[in-house]
Amino acid sequence: MKVAIVHDWLTGMRGGEVVLDSILKIFPEAELFTLFYTPNQLNYRIENRKIHTAFTNKLPFKDQKYRYYLPLFPTAIESFDFRDFDLILSSSHCVAKGIIPPPGVIHLSYLHTPMRYVWDLYYDYFPQKSGLKFFLLSMIANYLRMWDVTSSGRVDSFTCNSSFVAKRIKKYYSRDAKVIHPPCLEANFQVEEQKKEDYYLIVSAFAPYKKIGLAIEAFTKNKRKLIVIGGGQEENSLKKNLPDNVTILTRVPKEEIVEYYKKARGFIFPGLEDFGITPVESQAYCTPVIAFGKGGALETVIKGKTGVFFYNQQADDLNNAIEEFESLSFKKDDFQNSINRFTEEKFINEIKNEVDRLIKETSF
């Protein structure tokens, strides 16, 4: 069986690429298709794969400005030819699920989220409400929504990372989706306890919906120590007027991030996420999570056992949750039971089962 795997873009190792890496373990001979590829930014399993890129990969400034080419993405993803393949598996948070599968070729989509730029986070990404720019963006977004819904019919079966995303797939595409939690940790991972230091931690991309600014505002008020690790479009604005008790670190190696996880008093997760791998990683090191109580966090954090929630994205509400957190004690066994739900072994087995089911259904 010849397999093609489609991923939106390959520009760095983030949560979507962790999922992709596990998918590649299932299909070691599969070929990889993507809109953009920046060499030497991914792990060896991805870098050593046969990688096909669309015409978008030849556009100027694509390494830094690839998101500016969003209107071209549907045309680019539809340009791939899959006539020589038997199975297509798309790993999609933007347009990868919109490929055109030939008749008789199975298309299984692992959907991280429907395209957030044009659906639930449209006004977060594009807050302007008037002017020529807003008019043009509105027209582009309208086109992308129509294409996104239409292209959803090209998928034989949807899988996704959380019940929260499954509900949005149902709302926007009128399709059911099987929930398969992403591979956050290796099989038989044993949680680690370590003496905690007096700081709180965030590990995140610096994007508007992540609400890093909200956390900084809260810690400006409560005077506790906060370490923020990450990078992204909001880096410069977040670094302006930082209080002395808040530190922002960028380009931190993975092994150092693990040490921060182990020693943090608590992990702050203030955004509305589809799933969110970092709260699971935090629990793996017995570091409780203080999370916004909506979206994927409700599926990864167990209230009172591995963390606490706040329900309004306001600095005072976050600080109230931190005060609640400070009054609780947490048990190693509860962290172990929580993270056992999110191992790579479990993910791989469930993807294999879904592929086998589709093959059996189409063989008659």
The 8 nearest C-alpha neighbors of each residue, nearest first, counted from 0:
[[1, 85, 2, 86, 84, 29, 28, 26],
 [2, 0, 84, 85, 86, 29, 3, 83],
 [1, 3, 29, 86, 84, 87, 85, 0],
 [4, 2, 87, 30, 29, 31, 86, 88],
 [3, 5, 88, 31, 89, 87, 32, 30],
 [4, 6, 89, 32, 31, 33, 95, 90],
 [7, 5, 90, 33, 95, 8, 91, 89],
 [6, 8, 95, 33, 34, 91, 94, 93],
 [9, 7, 35, 33, 34, 6, 10, 36],
 [8, 10, 36, 35, 11, 37, 33, 7],
 [9, 11, 37, 36, 40, 8, 35, 12],
 [12, 10, 40, 41, 9, 13, 16, 37],
 [13, 11, 16, 41, 17, 40, 14, 10],
 [14, 12, 16, 15, 11, 17, 18, 10],
 [15, 13, 17, 16, 18, 276, 12, 275],
 [16, 14, 18, 17, 13, 19, 111, 90],
 [15, 17, 19, 18, 13, 12, 14, 20],
 [18, 16, 14, 20, 15, 19, 13, 21],
 [19, 17, 15, 16, 21, 20, 182, 181],
 [18, 20, 16, 22, 17, 21, 23, 15],
 [19, 21, 17, 23, 18, 22, 16, 24],
 [22, 20, 24, 18, 23, 19, 17, 25],
 [21, 23, 19, 25, 24, 20, 18, 26],
 [24, 22, 26, 20, 25, 21, 27, 19],
 [23, 25, 21, 22, 26, 27, 20, 347],
 [24, 26, 22, 23, 27, 21, 347, 351],
 [25, 27, 23, 29, 24, 28, 22, 2],
 [28, 26, 24, 23, 29, 25, 48, 22],
 [29, 27, 26, 30, 2, 1, 48, 23],
 [30, 28, 2, 26, 3, 27, 31, 4],
 [31, 29, 3, 49, 4, 50, 48, 28],
 [30, 32, 50, 4, 5, 3, 49, 51],
 [33, 31, 5, 51, 50, 52, 4, 6],
 [34, 32, 52, 6, 8, 7, 35, 5],
 [35, 33, 53, 8, 52, 7, 55, 56],
 [36, 34, 56, 8, 33, 9, 52, 55],
 [35, 37, 9, 10, 38, 8, 56, 34],
 [36, 38, 10, 9, 40, 62, 39, 35],
 [39, 37, 40, 36, 46, 41, 10, 9],
 [38, 40, 41, 37, 46, 42, 11, 43],
 [41, 39, 11, 38, 10, 37, 12, 42],
 [42, 40, 12, 11, 39, 46, 45, 43],
 [41, 43, 44, 45, 46, 40, 12, 39],
 [42, 44, 46, 45, 47, 41, 48, 39],
 [45, 43, 47, 42, 46, 48, 20, 23],
 [44, 46, 48, 43, 47, 42, 41, 20],
 [45, 47, 43, 48, 44, 42, 41, 39],
 [48, 46, 45, 44, 43, 49, 50, 42],
 [47, 49, 45, 46, 50, 30, 44, 31],
 [48, 50, 30, 31, 47, 51, 29, 46],
 [49, 51, 31, 32, 48, 30, 52, 33],
 [52, 50, 32, 31, 33, 49, 53, 30],
 [53, 51, 33, 34, 32, 56, 35, 50],
 [52, 54, 34, 55, 75, 56, 33, 51],
 [53, 55, 56, 57, 75, 52, 58, 34],
 [56, 54, 53, 57, 58, 34, 35, 75],
 [55, 57, 35, 54, 58, 53, 34, 52],
 [58, 56, 55, 54, 59, 61, 53, 35],
 [57, 59, 55, 56, 61, 60, 54, 65],
 [60, 58, 61, 57, 62, 56, 64, 65],
 [61, 59, 62, 64, 63, 58, 65, 57],
 [60, 62, 65, 64, 59, 63, 58, 56],
 [63, 61, 60, 64, 65, 37, 10, 35],
 [64, 62, 61, 60, 65, 66, 67, 10],
 [65, 63, 61, 66, 67, 60, 62, 68],
 [64, 66, 61, 67, 68, 63, 62, 60],
 [67, 65, 68, 69, 64, 61, 63, 70],
 [68, 66, 65, 69, 64, 70, 61, 71],
 [67, 69, 66, 71, 70, 65, 72, 64],
 [68, 70, 72, 71, 67, 66, 65, 73],
 [71, 69, 72, 68, 139, 73, 143, 67],
 [72, 70, 69, 68, 74, 73, 75, 55],
 [71, 73, 75, 69, 74, 70, 76, 94],
 [74, 72, 76, 75, 71, 77, 94, 97],
 [75, 73, 77, 72, 71, 76, 78, 70],
 [74, 76, 72, 78, 73, 77, 53, 71],
 [75, 77, 73, 78, 98, 74, 72, 79],
 [78, 76, 98, 74, 75, 79, 99, 73],
 [77, 79, 75, 76, 74, 80, 53, 98],
 [80, 78, 77, 76, 81, 53, 98, 75],
 [79, 81, 82, 78, 99, 83, 77, 100],
 [82, 80, 83, 84, 100, 79, 101, 3],
 [81, 83, 84, 80, 101, 100, 104, 85],
 [84, 82, 81, 85, 1, 80, 2, 101],
 [85, 83, 1, 81, 82, 2, 86, 3],
 [84, 86, 104, 1, 0, 2, 105, 87],
 [87, 85, 105, 2, 104, 84, 106, 3],
 [88, 86, 106, 3, 4, 2, 105, 107],
 [87, 89, 4, 107, 108, 106, 5, 3],
 [90, 88, 5, 108, 96, 4, 91, 95],
 [91, 89, 6, 109, 5, 110, 108, 95],
 [90, 92, 95, 110, 93, 96, 89, 111],
 [91, 93, 112, 111, 114, 113, 110, 94],
 [92, 94, 114, 91, 95, 7, 113, 112],
 [95, 93, 97, 96, 91, 7, 73, 92],
 [96, 94, 91, 7, 97, 6, 89, 5],
 [95, 97, 94, 89, 91, 98, 108, 154],
 [98, 96, 150, 95, 94, 99, 151, 76],
 [99, 97, 77, 76, 96, 100, 95, 79],
 [98, 100, 77, 101, 97, 153, 79, 81],
 [101, 99, 104, 98, 81, 102, 106, 153],
 [102, 100, 104, 82, 103, 99, 81, 80],
 [103, 101, 104, 100, 105, 82, 99, 85],
 [102, 104, 101, 105, 85, 100, 361, 86],
 [105, 103, 85, 102, 101, 86, 100, 106],
 [106, 104, 86, 87, 103, 85, 155, 107],
 [105, 107, 87, 155, 154, 88, 86, 108],
 [108, 106, 88, 156, 155, 157, 154, 87],
 [107, 109, 89, 157, 88, 110, 158, 96],
 [110, 108, 158, 90, 159, 89, 157, 91],
 [109, 111, 159, 91, 112, 108, 92, 90],
 [110, 112, 92, 159, 91, 160, 109, 113],
 [113, 111, 92, 110, 164, 114, 273, 115],
 [112, 114, 115, 92, 168, 93, 110, 111],
 [113, 115, 93, 116, 92, 117, 112, 118],
 [114, 116, 118, 120, 117, 119, 113, 121],
 [117, 115, 121, 120, 114, 118, 124, 119],
 [118, 116, 121, 115, 140, 114, 144, 120],
 [117, 119, 115, 121, 120, 116, 114, 113],
 [118, 120, 115, 121, 117, 116, 122, 114],
 [121, 119, 123, 115, 122, 116, 118, 124],
 [120, 122, 117, 116, 124, 118, 123, 119],
 [121, 123, 126, 125, 124, 120, 119, 127],
 [124, 122, 120, 121, 125, 126, 208, 207],
 [123, 125, 121, 122, 126, 120, 116, 207],
 [124, 126, 122, 123, 127, 121, 133, 136],
 [127, 125, 122, 123, 124, 128, 121, 133],
 [126, 128, 125, 129, 133, 122, 130, 132],
 [129, 127, 133, 126, 130, 125, 134, 122],
 [130, 128, 133, 127, 131, 134, 132, 126],
 [129, 131, 133, 132, 134, 128, 127, 135],
 [130, 132, 134, 133, 135, 129, 136, 137],
 [133, 131, 135, 134, 130, 136, 129, 127],
 [132, 134, 136, 130, 131, 129, 135, 137],
 [133, 135, 131, 137, 132, 136, 138, 130],
 [136, 134, 138, 132, 137, 133, 131, 139],
 [137, 135, 139, 133, 138, 134, 140, 132],
 [138, 136, 140, 134, 135, 139, 133, 141],
 [139, 137, 141, 135, 136, 140, 142, 134],
 [138, 140, 136, 142, 141, 137, 143, 135],
 [141, 139, 143, 137, 142, 138, 117, 136],
 [142, 140, 138, 144, 139, 143, 137, 145],
 [141, 143, 139, 145, 140, 144, 146, 138],
 [144, 142, 140, 146, 145, 141, 147, 139],
 [145, 143, 147, 141, 146, 142, 140, 148],
 [144, 146, 142, 148, 147, 143, 149, 141],
 [145, 147, 143, 149, 144, 148, 150, 142],
 [148, 146, 144, 150, 145, 149, 143, 151],
 [149, 147, 151, 145, 146, 150, 172, 144],
 [148, 150, 146, 151, 147, 152, 145, 153],
 [149, 151, 97, 152, 147, 153, 148, 146],
 [152, 150, 148, 153, 149, 154, 147, 172],
 [151, 153, 150, 154, 149, 148, 155, 172],
 [154, 152, 151, 150, 155, 99, 97, 100],
 [155, 153, 106, 152, 156, 151, 107, 108],
 [156, 154, 106, 107, 105, 153, 157, 152],
 [157, 155, 107, 154, 108, 158, 106, 176],
 [156, 158, 176, 108, 107, 109, 177, 159],
 [159, 157, 177, 109, 176, 178, 108, 110],
 [158, 160, 110, 178, 109, 111, 179, 161],
 [159, 161, 180, 179, 178, 181, 111, 274],
 [162, 160, 163, 164, 178, 159, 274, 180],
 [161, 163, 165, 164, 178, 166, 160, 295],
 [162, 164, 161, 166, 165, 294, 295, 273],
 [163, 165, 167, 166, 161, 162, 112, 273],
 [166, 164, 162, 168, 167, 163, 176, 169],
 [167, 165, 169, 164, 163, 168, 170, 162],
 [166, 168, 170, 164, 169, 165, 171, 163],
 [169, 167, 165, 172, 171, 166, 170, 174],
 [168, 170, 173, 174, 166, 167, 172, 175],
 [171, 169, 167, 168, 173, 172, 166, 174],
 [170, 172, 168, 169, 173, 167, 148, 113],
 [171, 173, 174, 168, 169, 148, 170, 151],
 [174, 172, 169, 170, 171, 168, 175, 167],
 [175, 173, 169, 172, 168, 176, 157, 170],
 [174, 176, 169, 173, 177, 157, 165, 168],
 [177, 175, 157, 158, 165, 178, 159, 174],
 [176, 178, 158, 159, 179, 157, 175, 165],
 [177, 179, 159, 161, 160, 158, 162, 180],
 [180, 178, 160, 159, 181, 177, 346, 158],
 [179, 181, 160, 341, 161, 178, 346, 182],
 [182, 180, 160, 183, 346, 18, 179, 341],
 [183, 181, 343, 342, 346, 341, 184, 18],
 [182, 184, 341, 342, 181, 276, 343, 279],
 [185, 183, 342, 343, 182, 341, 188, 186],
 [184, 186, 343, 342, 188, 187, 344, 183],
 [185, 187, 344, 342, 188, 343, 184, 345],
 [188, 186, 189, 185, 339, 342, 184, 344],
 [189, 187, 186, 185, 190, 184, 339, 342],
 [190, 188, 187, 191, 335, 283, 284, 339],
 [191, 189, 283, 284, 335, 188, 285, 192],
 [192, 190, 284, 285, 189, 193, 283, 261],
 [191, 193, 285, 284, 190, 194, 331, 261],
 [194, 192, 195, 261, 262, 191, 284, 285],
 [193, 195, 262, 196, 192, 261, 263, 264],
 [196, 194, 262, 264, 263, 193, 197, 261],
 [195, 197, 262, 263, 198, 264, 194, 199],
 [196, 198, 264, 195, 263, 224, 199, 223],
 [199, 197, 224, 263, 264, 225, 196, 200],
 [198, 200, 225, 265, 263, 264, 266, 224],
 [201, 199, 266, 226, 225, 227, 267, 263],
 [200, 202, 227, 267, 266, 228, 203, 226],
 [203, 201, 228, 229, 227, 200, 277, 204],
 [204, 202, 229, 201, 205, 228, 230, 209],
 [203, 205, 229, 230, 231, 206, 209, 202],
 [204, 206, 231, 233, 230, 232, 234, 203],
 [205, 207, 209, 208, 204, 233, 232, 231],
 [208, 206, 209, 210, 205, 123, 233, 124],
 [207, 209, 210, 206, 270, 123, 271, 120],
 [208, 210, 270, 207, 206, 211, 269, 205],
 [211, 209, 270, 213, 212, 208, 269, 207],
 [212, 210, 214, 213, 209, 215, 205, 269],
 [211, 213, 215, 210, 214, 216, 237, 207],
 [212, 214, 216, 210, 211, 215, 314, 217],
 [215, 213, 217, 211, 216, 212, 218, 269],
 [214, 216, 212, 218, 217, 213, 219, 211],
 [217, 215, 219, 213, 214, 218, 314, 212],
 [218, 216, 314, 214, 220, 215, 219, 318],
 [219, 217, 221, 220, 215, 222, 216, 223],
 [218, 220, 216, 217, 222, 221, 215, 242],
 [219, 221, 218, 217, 222, 216, 314, 223],
 [220, 222, 218, 223, 219, 217, 318, 216],
 [223, 221, 218, 219, 220, 244, 224, 217],
 [224, 222, 221, 218, 244, 225, 198, 199],
 [223, 225, 244, 198, 245, 199, 222, 226],
 [224, 226, 199, 245, 198, 200, 244, 246],
 [225, 227, 246, 200, 245, 247, 199, 201],
 [228, 226, 201, 247, 200, 202, 248, 246],
 [229, 227, 202, 248, 249, 247, 201, 203],
 [230, 228, 203, 249, 204, 202, 248, 205],
 [229, 231, 205, 204, 249, 234, 228, 232],
 [230, 232, 205, 234, 204, 233, 206, 229],
 [231, 233, 234, 205, 206, 230, 235, 204],
 [234, 232, 205, 236, 231, 235, 206, 237],
 [235, 233, 237, 231, 236, 232, 230, 205],
 [236, 234, 238, 237, 233, 239, 232, 231],
 [235, 237, 239, 233, 238, 234, 232, 240],
 [238, 236, 234, 239, 235, 233, 212, 241],
 [237, 239, 235, 236, 241, 234, 240, 247],
 [238, 240, 236, 237, 241, 235, 234, 242],
 [241, 239, 242, 238, 237, 236, 243, 245],
 [240, 242, 239, 238, 245, 243, 237, 246],
 [243, 241, 244, 245, 219, 240, 246, 215],
 [242, 244, 245, 241, 246, 224, 219, 222],
 [243, 245, 224, 242, 222, 225, 223, 246],
 [246, 244, 225, 243, 242, 224, 226, 241],
 [247, 245, 226, 227, 225, 248, 244, 243],
 [248, 246, 227, 228, 226, 249, 245, 238],
 [247, 249, 228, 227, 229, 246, 251, 250],
 [250, 248, 229, 251, 230, 228, 247, 227],
 [251, 249, 252, 229, 248, 230, 228, 253],
 [250, 252, 249, 253, 255, 256, 248, 228],
 [253, 251, 255, 254, 256, 250, 257, 249],
 [252, 254, 256, 255, 257, 251, 258, 250],
 [255, 253, 257, 256, 252, 258, 251, 259],
 [256, 254, 258, 257, 253, 252, 259, 251],
 [255, 257, 253, 259, 258, 254, 260, 252],
 [258, 256, 260, 254, 255, 259, 261, 253],
 [259, 257, 261, 255, 260, 256, 262, 254],
 [258, 260, 256, 257, 262, 261, 263, 255],
 [261, 259, 257, 258, 263, 262, 281, 256],
 [262, 260, 258, 284, 259, 263, 193, 257],
 [261, 263, 195, 259, 196, 260, 258, 194],
 [264, 262, 265, 199, 260, 198, 195, 196],
 [263, 265, 195, 199, 198, 197, 196, 286],
 [264, 266, 199, 287, 263, 286, 288, 200],
 [265, 267, 288, 200, 199, 289, 201, 287],
 [266, 268, 289, 201, 288, 200, 290, 269],
 [269, 267, 290, 270, 289, 291, 266, 201],
 [268, 270, 291, 290, 210, 267, 209, 214],
 [271, 269, 209, 210, 208, 268, 272, 291],
 [270, 272, 294, 293, 291, 208, 209, 269],
 [273, 271, 274, 295, 294, 275, 270, 296],
 [272, 274, 295, 294, 164, 163, 275, 112],
 [273, 275, 295, 272, 161, 296, 160, 276],
 [274, 276, 277, 272, 295, 278, 273, 296],
 [275, 277, 279, 278, 183, 280, 274, 14],
 [276, 278, 280, 279, 275, 281, 202, 203],
 [279, 277, 281, 280, 276, 282, 288, 275],
 [280, 278, 282, 277, 281, 276, 338, 283],
 [281, 279, 277, 283, 278, 282, 276, 183],
 [280, 282, 278, 286, 279, 283, 284, 260],
 [283, 281, 285, 279, 286, 284, 280, 334],
 [284, 282, 190, 280, 281, 285, 279, 338],
 [283, 285, 191, 261, 282, 286, 190, 281],
 [286, 284, 282, 283, 192, 334, 191, 287],
 [285, 287, 282, 281, 284, 265, 264, 263],
 [288, 286, 306, 305, 265, 282, 266, 285],
 [287, 289, 306, 266, 265, 290, 267, 278],
 [288, 290, 267, 307, 308, 306, 266, 268],
 [291, 289, 268, 308, 269, 288, 292, 267],
 [290, 292, 309, 269, 308, 310, 293, 270],
 [293, 291, 308, 310, 309, 290, 297, 296],
 [292, 294, 291, 297, 271, 296, 295, 310],
 [295, 293, 163, 296, 272, 273, 271, 297],
 [294, 296, 274, 273, 297, 298, 272, 163],
 [297, 295, 299, 298, 294, 300, 293, 274],
 [296, 298, 295, 299, 300, 293, 294, 292],
 [299, 297, 296, 295, 300, 161, 301, 274],
 [298, 300, 296, 297, 279, 295, 301, 278],
 [301, 299, 296, 297, 305, 306, 298, 302],
 [302, 300, 305, 304, 306, 303, 299, 297],
 [301, 303, 307, 306, 304, 300, 305, 308],
 [302, 304, 306, 307, 305, 301, 327, 329],
 [303, 305, 301, 302, 306, 329, 333, 330],
 [306, 304, 287, 301, 300, 334, 303, 302],
 [305, 307, 288, 287, 302, 303, 289, 304],
 [306, 308, 289, 302, 303, 324, 288, 290],
 [309, 307, 290, 292, 291, 289, 320, 310],
 [308, 310, 291, 292, 320, 317, 316, 311],
 [309, 311, 292, 291, 308, 312, 293, 316],
 [312, 310, 313, 309, 316, 291, 317, 292],
 [313, 311, 310, 314, 316, 291, 269, 317],
 [312, 314, 316, 311, 315, 317, 213, 217],
 [315, 313, 217, 317, 316, 213, 216, 318],
 [314, 316, 318, 317, 313, 319, 217, 220],
 [317, 315, 319, 313, 318, 314, 309, 311],
 [316, 318, 320, 314, 315, 319, 309, 321],
 [319, 317, 321, 315, 320, 316, 217, 314],
 [318, 320, 316, 322, 321, 317, 315, 323],
 [319, 321, 323, 317, 318, 322, 309, 324],
 [320, 322, 324, 318, 323, 319, 325, 317],
 [323, 321, 319, 325, 320, 324, 318, 326],
 [324, 322, 320, 321, 326, 325, 319, 327],
 [323, 325, 321, 322, 326, 327, 320, 307],
 [324, 326, 322, 323, 327, 321, 328, 320],
 [325, 327, 324, 323, 322, 328, 321, 320],
 [328, 326, 324, 325, 329, 323, 303, 304],
 [327, 329, 330, 326, 325, 324, 304, 303],
 [328, 330, 304, 305, 327, 331, 333, 287],
 [331, 329, 333, 332, 334, 328, 304, 305],
 [330, 332, 334, 333, 335, 285, 329, 192],
 [333, 331, 335, 334, 330, 336, 337, 190],
 [334, 332, 336, 335, 331, 330, 304, 337],
 [333, 335, 337, 331, 332, 336, 282, 305],
 [336, 334, 332, 337, 333, 338, 190, 339],
 [335, 337, 333, 339, 334, 338, 332, 340],
 [336, 338, 334, 335, 339, 340, 333, 299],
 [337, 339, 340, 335, 341, 336, 334, 279],
 [340, 338, 336, 341, 337, 342, 335, 187],
 [341, 339, 338, 337, 342, 336, 345, 180],
 [340, 342, 338, 339, 183, 182, 180, 181],
 [343, 341, 184, 182, 185, 186, 344, 345],
 [342, 344, 182, 346, 185, 345, 184, 186],
 [345, 343, 347, 186, 342, 346, 348, 185],
 [344, 346, 348, 342, 343, 347, 349, 341],
 [347, 345, 343, 349, 344, 348, 182, 181],
 [346, 348, 350, 344, 349, 345, 343, 351],
 [349, 347, 351, 345, 346, 350, 352, 344],
 [348, 350, 352, 346, 351, 347, 353, 345],
 [349, 351, 353, 347, 352, 348, 346, 354],
 [352, 350, 354, 348, 349, 353, 355, 347],
 [353, 351, 349, 355, 350, 354, 356, 348],
 [352, 354, 356, 350, 355, 351, 349, 357],
 [355, 353, 351, 357, 356, 352, 358, 350],
 [356, 354, 352, 358, 353, 357, 351, 359],
 [357, 355, 353, 359, 354, 358, 352, 360],
 [356, 358, 360, 354, 359, 355, 361, 353],
 [357, 359, 355, 361, 360, 356, 362, 354],
 [360, 358, 362, 356, 357, 361, 355, 363],
 [359, 361, 357, 358, 362, 356, 363, 355],
 [362, 360, 358, 359, 363, 357, 105, 103],
 [363, 361, 359, 360, 358, 357, 103, 356],
 [362, 361, 360, 359, 358, 357, 103, 356]]
